[in-house]
Amino acid sequence: MRTLLFSLWSFALVRLSVPAQKLSSEPGKPEHRADVEVIGHVVKPLELPAPDVKALRVPAGFRIEKFAENLGNARVLAIGPGGQVYVSRREPADVLMLKVGPNGLSSGPPVRIAGRAGLHGIAFAKNRVYLATVHEVFTGEVLASGEFGPLQMIIKDQAFVIEIADEEAKVQRGLMYRKNMDASHGMLFVFDKPDTYSFWMKNTLIPLDIIYIDAKGKVLEIHDRKPLDETGKSPEMPALFVLELNAGRSKTIGLKPGDTVAIPEKYLKKTPASTDK
């Protein structure tokens, strides 16, 4: 006997129309809405009632039986190391566990064993589970009961709108004279070779986190700098990139030395081969 898990869906097309945003080309100017319209289409699945199992045709020697029902908006199905079936649900943002009986069917009601905002992906490797949300990946031990031990975040994604300073004039000016910067914005300095570059805060009016990054995108050091401080400060290890964010943003998003920053590919290509060993 084979047990088949299935769900039937129909699709509806939704048209979205939103005004686009455009960044000012002038330093220090806030972003403003552009006089354009962006039209997108989102395909939204509409759940259909499951057909009568008895009405489904299967090859000789096979049969279909209902494994479980009323699981809500299931996203991903996965089989754990102990044979349990796990279902992730993005809208409830949780994971259900279904224990399998000797007949190959669910032996009881589902048990909610994990929850994280935006959770949808689930995978297993040996005796560990990996759960993916929109911006994070969590991992934990799979216990003998099939439930999960404490979950640890191993990947956190945070997107920023970044200005690039890859020319001498842009590097020298940096964020000078800016009165403010949006919390989701920053500036990335791109150098020709790794070095212990010294940064000061002359004519810089906003407090900053200055983040030193190596050729592979790994965070080396994070310096908290005050406005108008003309004291030069260098990292202990050579950096190829320096990222400036509003002061405190590193702590807010959990960024720390050893983490990885996704540097645009076009700038990684400038990395000298000798630094990529």
HELIX and SHEET records of a PDB file:
HELIX    1   1 VAL A   53  ALA A   55  5                                   3    
HELIX    2   2 GLU A  168  ARG A  173  1                                   6    
HELIX    3   3 ARG A  249  ILE A  253  1                                   5    
HELIX    4   4 GLU A  265  LEU A  268  1                                   4    
HELIX    5   5 ALA A  273  THR A  275  5                                   3    
SHEET    1   A 2 TRP A   9  LYS A  22  0                                        
SHEET    2   A 2 HIS A  32  GLU A  47 -1                                        
SHEET    1   B 4 ALA A  74  ILE A  79  0                                        
SHEET    2   B 4 VAL A  85  ARG A  89 -1                                        
SHEET    3   B 4 ASP A  94  LEU A  98 -1                                        
SHEET    4   B 4 VAL A 111  GLY A 115 -1                                        
SHEET    1   C 4 GLY A 121  ALA A 125  0                                        
SHEET    2   C 4 ARG A 128  ALA A 132 -1                                        
SHEET    3   C 4 GLU A 136  GLU A 141 -1                                        
SHEET    4   C 4 GLN A 152  LYS A 156 -1                                        
SHEET    1   D 5 VAL A 161  ALA A 165  0                                        
SHEET    2   D 5 HIS A 185  ASP A 195  1                                        
SHEET    3   D 5 ALA A 239  ASN A 246 -1                                        
SHEET    4   D 5 LEU A 208  ILE A 213 -1                                        
SHEET    5   D 5 VAL A 219  ARG A 225 -1                                        
END                                                                             
